[in-house]
């Protein structure tokens, strides 16, 4: 779809469908302030820019998110900071680029907590302002003080509660990694003391099934990796034994997490609250509930998108039920771009059809190209945010400083060092976006204006699974406005622009901070 036509399509779907909502999104005549809003951040996993129907998806419909987009602000140039999950989540919660800190790559299921307790985080800043704070869903930022030394049968800490959350109900890592249990606050849910959990990322437990020797018995085959412990008939990464009563059932995960998110809202509705709802969908293994089977044309991956949309709708219904909608700032976005074959044989490649998971952009998860970090981003706050579409460039790293400004919490100079206060942009009162966007996937690429710099090196490209492509020195240069697919390298024609952006990357890398001191 040509860029202008796509822009017109987005504007039509996000505004014209429900223009009737515009009136109630404005403050009352003469009103200057409203009470502190509730804040709900719904963070999808591996949902690409083109995976939602409000962003032009085919093969799948996402009516709940489409409705939010029509009632709020849809961003066409929003970015996660990194092209994989752990570093994106680190940056989101700390306001610091993950590439500044060693050990923030994709975390093992038994990794130690990668965010040090005591530092300023998004939840701690909101808690300081009087908010009840809760996290539900995928964590994948490590737990405990030392890797591999967690006591899964006792208290598992430090974790979310030590970072500013009052309540947590989480997957320790992600769905394809053991341990396959939920943790509520510091303890495994439903654990039978007579059947303790044992975890290893070094060697298997004798007598336990694994995805290699028991491959013929799996109900979902693996394409690469994901062939160690078998839980719920599916191979995982890492080894686990015991904890049979506590193990999750993949098909029920969306229901369990949605119920926990709704429960937190119900318990917290008497005061301002912050809910970080990090869904497992649509990460592998994609095993949506049977009621979503066949709801897309793309098999389990598409059906998982429908399931994700249902979870968004369930949270929205809870806000409606308790009269919280008008003064709740609701954000829906994703941790990185899409991937098709990510380790399981689930027909994601064969059934993608005309659907373009990254929209018009190149590559996806794991990549410094646009598809790796350009993500859906929808903001709805009926009391303050007018419906529309914005091309302003925003980064998730800026949510920490922006939401702190919203609730009037002052940041110390060392807090959230890469996070800028972009609140007017997030709320749609300013069309001025970030001066530049840093994109991280091993190396650092950067977008400034319409120009995109990709550093030399071997970079992930494609979706199914990604392959490596070499960019020769001194790097590649693309005009994103004219060439969203990053197909035409203009570095030879515009060497001065290539040098400018390459130098800017190095300046940012050396600076150690980009947020001016207060």
C-alpha positions in Angstrom: 0.0 0.0 0.0 1.6 3.4 -1.0 2.6 5.5 2.0 0.0 8.2 1.3 -2.8 5.7 0.8 -1.8 3.9 4.0 -1.9 7.1 6.0 -5.4 7.9 4.6 -6.5 4.4 5.5 -5.2 4.7 9.1 -6.8 8.1 9.5 -10.1 6.7 8.3 -10.2 3.6 10.5 -9.0 5.5 13.6 -11.2 8.6 13.4 -14.1 8.3 11.0 -15.5 5.0 12.4 -16.6 6.6 15.7 -16.4 10.3 15.4 -19.2 10.4 18.0 -16.7 9.7 20.7 -14.8 13.0 20.1 -17.1 15.1 22.2 -16.6 13.2 25.4 -12.9 13.1 25.0 -12.6 16.8 25.8 -12.5 18.5 29.2 -15.6 20.2 30.3 -15.9 23.9 29.4 -13.5 25.9 31.5 -12.1 22.8 33.3 -8.3 22.9 33.6 -7.5 19.8 35.6 -8.8 16.3 36.3 -8.0 13.9 39.1 -5.0 11.7 38.7 -5.8 9.2 36.1 -5.6 5.4 36.4 -2.9 4.1 34.1 -3.2 0.7 32.3 -0.3 -0.3 30.1 -1.1 -3.5 28.0 2.1 -4.8 26.6 1.8 -7.4 23.9 4.5 -9.9 23.0 5.8 -10.1 19.4 2.8 -8.3 17.9 4.0 -6.5 14.8 3.1 -3.2 13.3 0.9 -4.8 10.7 -0.7 -7.4 13.0 -3.8 -5.3 14.1 -6.7 -4.5 11.8 -6.5 -0.8 12.9 -3.1 -0.8 11.3 -4.3 -2.5 8.1 -4.0 -6.2 9.0 -5.6 -8.8 6.7 -6.5 -12.3 7.8 -7.3 -11.2 11.4 -9.7 -8.8 13.0 -9.0 -7.0 16.3 -12.3 -5.2 17.1 -11.5 -4.3 20.7 -8.2 -2.6 19.9 -9.8 -1.0 16.8 -12.4 0.5 19.1 -9.7 1.9 21.4 -7.9 3.4 18.4 -11.1 5.0 17.2 -11.7 6.5 20.7 -8.1 7.6 21.2 -4.8 8.3 19.5 -3.1 5.9 17.0 0.7 6.4 16.6 2.3 5.4 13.2 5.9 6.1 14.3 6.1 4.4 17.8 9.1 2.3 18.7 10.1 -0.3 21.3 13.7 0.3 22.3 14.9 -3.1 21.3 14.0 -5.9 18.9 13.7 -8.6 21.7 11.7 -8.9 24.9 14.0 -8.6 27.9 15.8 -5.4 26.8 12.6 -3.8 25.7 11.0 -4.5 29.1 14.1 -3.3 30.9 14.0 0.0 29.0 10.3 0.4 29.5 10.5 0.0 33.3 13.8 1.8 34.0 13.9 4.6 31.4 17.4 3.5 30.4 18.5 1.9 27.2 19.2 -1.8 27.9 22.3 -1.8 25.8 24.0 0.4 28.4 23.9 -2.4 30.9 25.5 -5.8 30.4 23.3 -8.8 31.1 20.1 -7.4 29.6 19.9 -9.8 26.7 17.1 -12.4 26.4 17.0 -13.8 29.9 17.1 -17.5 30.8 14.2 -18.7 32.9 16.5 -19.0 36.0 18.3 -15.6 35.4 18.8 -13.3 38.4 16.9 -10.0 38.5 18.4 -7.7 35.9 17.1 -4.4 37.5 18.7 -3.6 40.7 16.3 -2.9 43.6 16.4 0.7 44.9 16.7 2.4 41.5 13.9 4.5 40.1 11.4 2.6 38.0 8.2 3.4 36.3 6.2 1.6 39.1 8.2 3.1 41.9 7.7 6.6 40.5 4.0 6.1 40.3 3.9 4.5 43.8 5.6 7.5 45.1 2.7 9.6 43.7 0.2 7.5 45.7 -0.7 4.9 43.1 -1.5 1.3 43.7 0.8 -0.6 41.4 0.4 -4.1 39.9 2.0 -6.3 37.3 0.3 -9.3 35.6 1.7 -11.5 32.9 5.0 -12.1 31.4 8.0 -10.8 33.4 11.2 -12.1 31.7 13.5 -9.7 33.7 15.0 -12.3 36.0 14.2 -13.1 39.6 16.4 -13.6 42.7 19.9 -12.5 43.6 21.9 -15.1 41.7 21.3 -16.9 38.5 20.3 -20.5 39.0 20.1 -20.2 42.8 16.4 -19.4 43.2 14.4 -21.4 45.7 11.3 -22.1 43.6 9.7 -23.9 46.6 10.1 -21.0 49.0 10.2 -17.2 48.5 11.5 -16.1 45.1 12.9 -12.6 45.5 14.0 -10.0 44.8 11.5 -9.5 42.0 8.7 -7.1 41.0 7.7 -6.2 44.6 11.3 -4.9 45.2 11.0 -2.7 42.1 7.9 -0.7 43.1 5.0 -3.1 42.4 2.5 -3.7 45.2 1.2 -6.8 43.6 2.5 -9.3 41.0 1.1 -12.4 39.2 3.7 -13.4 36.6 5.3 -15.9 34.4 8.9 -16.0 35.6 10.2 -15.7 32.1 8.1 -16.6 29.0 6.0 -19.4 27.7 8.7 -21.3 25.9 11.0 -21.4 29.0 10.8 -23.3 32.2 9.8 -23.1 35.0 6.3 -23.3 33.6 4.5 -22.0 36.7 2.9 -18.8 37.8 4.3 -16.7 40.7 2.0 -14.6 42.9 4.2 -12.1 44.7 7.1 -14.2 45.9 5.7 -17.7 45.7 4.8 -20.3 43.1 1.0 -20.6 42.8 -0.6 -24.0 43.6 2.6 -25.7 44.5 2.4 -29.1 46.4 5.2 -29.2 48.9 5.4 -33.0 48.4 6.2 -32.4 44.7 8.9 -29.6 44.7 10.0 -27.8 41.6 13.6 -28.4 40.3 15.1 -26.3 37.5 18.2 -26.6 35.5 19.5 -24.9 32.4 22.6 -27.2 32.3 21.5 -30.8 32.2 18.3 -32.9 32.0 16.7 -34.7 34.9 16.9 -38.5 34.5 13.6 -40.1 33.6 11.9 -36.9 32.6 10.5 -36.5 29.1 12.3 -34.2 26.6 11.6 -33.0 23.2 14.3 -35.1 21.5 13.7 -38.5 22.9 9.9 -38.0 23.1 9.5 -36.0 19.9 6.9 -38.4 18.5 4.6 -37.8 21.5 4.6 -34.0 21.3 1.4 -32.3 20.3 3.3 -29.4 18.9 6.6 -30.2 17.1 9.7 -27.9 17.3 11.6 -26.5 14.4 14.7 -25.4 16.2 15.5 -25.4 19.9 12.5 -25.9 22.3 13.3 -29.5 22.7 14.3 -29.9 26.3 11.6 -30.4 29.1 8.1 -31.3 27.9 5.3 -29.5 29.7 1.7 -29.8 28.5 2.9 -31.9 25.5 5.1 -29.1 24.3 8.9 -28.9 24.3 10.5 -26.0 26.2 13.9 -24.4 26.7 15.5 -25.6 30.0 14.8 -28.6 32.2 12.2 -28.9 34.9 10.9 -31.6 37.1 8.2 -31.7 39.8 5.6 -29.0 40.5 2.9 -30.9 38.6 0.0 -29.2 40.4 1.5 -25.8 39.7 2.2 -26.1 36.0 0.3 -23.8 33.7 -2.0 -25.0 30.9 -1.2 -23.0 27.8 -4.7 -22.9 26.5 -5.9 -21.3 29.8 -3.2 -18.7 30.1 -5.0 -15.8 28.5 -8.1 -16.4 30.8 -5.9 -16.7 33.9 -4.0 -13.6 33.2 -7.0 -11.5 32.2 -8.8 -12.6 35.4 -5.8 -11.5 37.4 -5.7 -8.1 35.7 -9.4 -7.6 36.2 -9.0 -8.6 39.9 -6.3 -6.0 40.4 -8.5 -3.3 38.9 -11.4 -4.3 41.1 -9.3 -4.3 44.3 -7.6 -1.0 43.4 -10.5 1.1 42.0 -10.9 3.3 45.1 -7.6 5.1 44.5 -5.4 5.8 41.4 -3.8 2.6 40.2 -1.2 1.5 37.6 -1.6 -1.8 36.0 1.2 -3.2 33.8 -0.5 -6.1 32.0 2.1 -7.9 29.9 0.3 -10.6 28.0 2.0 -13.8 26.8 0.3 -13.6 23.5 1.4 -13.8 20.8 4.8 -15.3 21.8 5.5 -19.0 21.1 4.3 -21.5 21.9 1.1 -20.2 20.3 -1.6 -22.3 21.9 -4.8 -20.2 22.1 -7.9 -21.4 23.8 -10.2 -23.6 21.7 -12.8 -20.8 21.5 -10.4 -18.8 19.4 -9.4 -21.6 17.0 -10.1 -20.8 13.4 -11.0 -17.1 14.2 -8.3 -16.0 11.8 -7.0 -17.3 8.4 -3.5 -17.8 9.7 -3.7 -20.7 12.1 -2.4 -20.5 15.7 -0.5 -17.3 15.3 -3.5 -15.4 13.9 -5.8 -17.0 16.4 -3.4 -15.8 19.2 -3.8 -12.3 17.9 -7.6 -12.6 18.3 -7.0 -13.9 21.8 -4.8 -11.0 22.6 -7.5 -8.6 21.3 -10.0 -10.4 23.6 -7.8 -9.8 26.6 -7.7 -6.1 25.7 -11.5 -6.1 25.5 -11.8 -7.9 28.9 -9.8 -5.1 30.6 -11.8 -2.5 28.8 -15.1 -4.1 30.0 -13.8 -4.1 33.6 -13.0 -0.4 33.3 -16.5 0.3 31.9 -18.1 -1.8 34.6 -16.6 0.2 37.4 -17.0 3.6 35.8 -13.3 4.0 35.4 -13.0 4.5 31.6 -13.2 8.2 31.3 -10.3 8.9 33.6 -8.1 5.9 32.7 -5.1 6.4 30.5 -5.0 3.1 28.6 -2.0 2.3 26.4 -1.7 -0.7 24.1 1.6 -1.5 22.5 4.1 -4.3 21.9 7.6 -5.3 23.0 9.2 -5.7 19.6 8.3 -6.6 16.0 6.9 -9.9 14.7 8.3 -13.3 13.9 6.8 -16.2 12.1 8.8 -19.4 12.7 10.2 -18.8 16.2 11.0 -22.4 17.1 7.7 -24.4 16.7 5.9 -26.0 13.8 2.7 -24.0 14.0 2.0 -23.1 10.4 2.8 -19.5 10.9 4.9 -19.4 7.7 2.6 -21.5 5.5 -0.6 -19.7 6.4 0.5 -16.1 6.5 -1.0 -15.4 3.1 -1.3 -11.8 2.2 -1.0 -10.7 5.8 2.1 -8.6 6.4 3.0 -8.8 10.1 5.4 -5.9 10.0 3.2 -3.8 7.7 5.3 -2.1 5.0 8.5 -2.3 7.1 11.5 -4.6 6.7 12.2 -7.7 8.9 10.9 -8.0 12.4 12.0 -9.4 15.8 15.7 -9.6 16.3 16.4 -6.9 13.7 17.8 -3.4 13.6 15.6 -2.8 10.5 12.3 -0.9 11.0 10.2 -4.1 11.5 12.2 -5.0 14.6 11.1 -2.1 16.8 8.4 -0.1 15.1 5.3 -1.3 16.9 1.6 -0.6 17.3 0.9 2.1 19.9 -2.6 3.3 20.9 -3.5 5.7 23.7 -7.0 6.3 25.0 -7.9 8.7 27.8 -11.4 10.0 27.1 -11.1 12.8 29.7 -8.0 14.3 27.9 -7.0 12.6 24.6 -8.8 13.6 21.4 -9.2 10.9 18.8 -6.9 10.9 15.8 -3.8 9.6 14.1 -0.3 11.0 14.7 3.0 10.6 12.9 5.0 11.9 15.8 8.0 9.8 16.6 7.8 8.3 20.2 9.9 5.7 22.0 8.8 3.5 24.9 11.9 4.5 26.8 10.1 7.9 27.4 7.1 6.5 29.2 8.9 6.6 32.5 9.7 10.3 32.5 6.4 11.2 30.8 4.2 9.4 33.2 6.2 10.7 36.1 5.5 14.2 34.8 1.8 13.4 34.5 1.6 12.5 38.2 3.9 15.3 39.2 6.7 13.1 40.5 10.1 14.8 40.2 13.0 12.8 38.8 16.5 13.0 40.3 19.2 13.7 37.7 20.3 10.0 37.7 16.8 8.6 37.4 15.6 7.1 34.1 18.6 8.5 32.3 17.5 8.0 28.7 13.9 8.9 29.3 12.5 12.2 28.0 9.3 13.9 29.1 7.2 13.5 26.0 3.9 13.8 27.7 2.3 16.4 25.4 3.2 14.1 22.4 1.8 11.0 24.1 -1.4 12.9 24.9 -1.7 14.4 21.4 -1.5 18.0 22.4 1.8 18.3 20.6 2.8 16.9 17.1 6.4 17.3 18.0 8.0 13.9 18.4 11.5 12.8 19.4 14.4 14.3 17.5 15.7 10.8 16.9 14.9 7.2 17.7 17.5 4.6 18.7 16.8 1.1 17.7 18.7 -1.8 19.2 19.3 -5.4 18.1 22.9 -6.3 18.9 24.0 -3.1 17.1 22.4 0.3 17.2 20.5 1.9 14.3 19.0 5.3 14.4 16.1 7.2 12.8 16.3 11.0 12.5 13.5 12.7 10.6 13.0 10.6 7.5 16.5 9.2 7.5 17.5 5.8 8.9 21.1 4.7 9.6 21.9 0.9 9.8 25.5 0.2 11.1 27.8 -2.2 9.3 27.7 -5.8 10.4 25.6 -9.0 10.1 21.9 -8.2 10.9 18.8 -10.3 11.2 16.5 -10.0 8.2 13.2 -11.6 7.3 10.6 -13.3 9.5 10.5 -17.1 9.1 13.0 -17.5 10.9 15.2 -14.5 10.4 18.4 -14.9 8.3 21.5 -12.8 8.4 22.4 -10.2 5.9 25.7 -8.3 5.8 25.9 -4.5 5.7 29.3 -3.4 4.6 31.2 -0.5 6.1 30.5 2.4 6.7 26.8 1.3 7.0 23.6 1.8 5.1 21.3 4.8 4.8 17.6 4.7 3.9 14.9 7.4 3.4 12.0 5.8 5.5 9.3 8.2 4.1 10.1 7.2 0.5 11.3 3.7 1.1 9.7 2.1 4.2 10.9 -1.3 3.2 14.6 -0.1 3.5 15.3 -1.5 0.0 17.4 1.3 -1.5 20.7 2.1 0.3 21.4 5.8 -0.3 24.8 5.9 1.5 26.8 6.4 -1.7 24.5 9.3 -2.8 24.3 11.0 0.7 27.6 10.2 2.4 27.3 13.4 4.6 24.0 12.2 6.0 25.5 8.7 6.7 28.4 10.3 8.6 26.0 12.6 10.5 23.8 9.7 11.8 26.8 7.4 12.4 28.4 10.1 14.5 25.2 10.7 16.4 25.0 7.0 17.3 28.5 7.1 18.7 27.7 10.4 20.6 24.7 8.8 22.2 26.6 5.6 23.0 29.3 7.6 24.8 27.1 10.1 26.5 25.7 7.7 29.1 22.5 9.8 29.2 20.2 11.7 26.9 17.7 13.3 29.5 18.9 16.7 30.6 19.4 17.2 34.3 16.4 18.7 36.1 
